Amino acid sequence: MAARVTPKERVCALREVYAEELAPLLADPVPRVRAAAARAVGAVGEAEHAPALRALSKDPLVRDTAARALGRLADRLDRPL
């Protein structure tokens, strides 16, 4: 008999998949793509993505977006990053 997967477990699994797909886009050569990826990683990422967001916050073209994403990630994970 297969084990039942709870809705919370499904959401966590989806977040992991999306975060893995989004992380490489933080280094995209197009600033709008980097900014969009930062916003998305802030929404669904994990603590392991914090260093990439910190590095991106030094990029003058997307620093504000990256800083907000880092703050959102910290708030969502309920811990400082």
C-alpha positions as a Markdown table, in Angstrom:
| # | Residue | x | y | z |
|---|---|---|---|---|
| 1 | Met | 0.0 | 0.0 | 0.0 |
| 2 | Ala | 1.3 | 3.4 | -0.9 |
| 3 | Ala | 1.9 | 6.0 | 1.8 |
| 4 | Arg | -0.4 | 9.0 | 1.6 |
| 5 | Val | 1.3 | 12.4 | 0.9 |
| 6 | Thr | -0.1 | 15.3 | 2.8 |
| 7 | Pro | -0.8 | 18.6 | 1.1 |
| 8 | Lys | 2.0 | 20.2 | 3.1 |
| 9 | Glu | 4.5 | 17.6 | 1.9 |
| 10 | Arg | 3.4 | 18.3 | -1.7 |
| 11 | Val | 3.9 | 22.0 | -1.4 |
| 12 | Cys | 7.4 | 21.5 | 0.2 |
| 13 | Ala | 8.3 | 19.2 | -2.7 |
| 14 | Leu | 7.2 | 21.7 | -5.3 |
| 15 | Arg | 9.1 | 24.5 | -3.6 |
| 16 | Glu | 12.2 | 22.4 | -3.7 |
| 17 | Val | 11.8 | 21.7 | -7.4 |
| 18 | Tyr | 11.1 | 25.3 | -8.3 |
| 19 | Ala | 13.9 | 26.6 | -6.2 |
| 20 | Glu | 16.4 | 24.3 | -7.9 |
| 21 | Glu | 15.2 | 25.4 | -11.3 |
| 22 | Leu | 15.3 | 29.1 | -10.4 |
| 23 | Ala | 18.7 | 29.3 | -8.7 |
| 24 | Pro | 20.8 | 29.2 | -11.9 |
| 25 | Leu | 18.8 | 32.1 | -13.2 |
| 26 | Leu | 20.3 | 34.3 | -10.5 |
| 27 | Ala | 23.4 | 34.4 | -12.7 |
| 28 | Asp | 21.6 | 35.1 | -16.0 |
| 29 | Pro | 23.2 | 37.8 | -18.1 |
| 30 | Val | 19.9 | 39.7 | -18.4 |
| 31 | Pro | 19.2 | 41.9 | -15.4 |
| 32 | Arg | 15.4 | 41.5 | -15.7 |
| 33 | Val | 15.8 | 37.7 | -15.5 |
| 34 | Arg | 18.1 | 38.0 | -12.5 |
| 35 | Ala | 15.6 | 40.3 | -10.8 |
| 36 | Ala | 12.7 | 37.9 | -11.5 |
| 37 | Ala | 14.7 | 34.9 | -10.3 |
| 38 | Ala | 15.6 | 36.8 | -7.1 |
| 39 | Arg | 11.9 | 37.6 | -6.4 |
| 40 | Ala | 10.9 | 34.0 | -7.0 |
| 41 | Val | 13.7 | 32.5 | -4.9 |
| 42 | Gly | 12.7 | 34.9 | -2.1 |
| 43 | Ala | 9.2 | 33.4 | -2.3 |
| 44 | Val | 10.1 | 29.7 | -2.6 |
| 45 | Gly | 13.8 | 29.3 | -1.9 |
| 46 | Glu | 15.6 | 27.8 | 1.0 |
| 47 | Ala | 18.4 | 29.0 | 3.3 |
| 48 | Glu | 21.0 | 27.5 | 0.9 |
| 49 | His | 20.0 | 30.2 | -1.6 |
| 50 | Ala | 20.9 | 33.1 | 0.7 |
| 51 | Pro | 24.6 | 33.4 | -0.4 |
| 52 | Ala | 23.5 | 33.8 | -4.0 |
| 53 | Leu | 21.0 | 36.5 | -3.1 |
| 54 | Arg | 23.6 | 38.2 | -1.0 |
| 55 | Ala | 26.0 | 38.2 | -3.9 |
| 56 | Leu | 23.3 | 39.5 | -6.2 |
| 57 | Ser | 22.6 | 42.4 | -3.8 |
| 58 | Lys | 26.0 | 43.8 | -4.9 |
| 59 | Asp | 24.8 | 44.0 | -8.5 |
| 60 | Pro | 23.8 | 47.6 | -9.0 |
| 61 | Leu | 21.1 | 46.6 | -11.6 |
| 62 | Val | 19.2 | 44.3 | -9.2 |
| 63 | Arg | 20.5 | 45.1 | -5.7 |
| 64 | Asp | 17.2 | 46.4 | -4.4 |
| 65 | Thr | 15.2 | 43.4 | -5.7 |
| 66 | Ala | 17.8 | 41.0 | -4.3 |
| 67 | Ala | 17.9 | 42.7 | -0.9 |
| 68 | Arg | 14.1 | 42.5 | -0.7 |
| 69 | Ala | 14.1 | 38.9 | -1.8 |
| 70 | Leu | 16.7 | 38.0 | 0.9 |
| 71 | Gly | 14.5 | 39.7 | 3.5 |
| 72 | Arg | 11.4 | 37.8 | 2.3 |
| 73 | Leu | 13.3 | 34.6 | 2.4 |
| 74 | Ala | 14.5 | 35.3 | 6.0 |
| 75 | Asp | 11.0 | 36.2 | 7.0 |
| 76 | Arg | 9.5 | 33.1 | 5.4 |
| 77 | Leu | 12.0 | 30.8 | 7.0 |
| 78 | Asp | 11.6 | 32.7 | 10.3 |
| 79 | Arg | 15.3 | 33.1 | 10.9 |
| 80 | Pro | 18.1 | 35.4 | 10.0 |
| 81 | Leu | 20.2 | 34.5 | 7.0 |
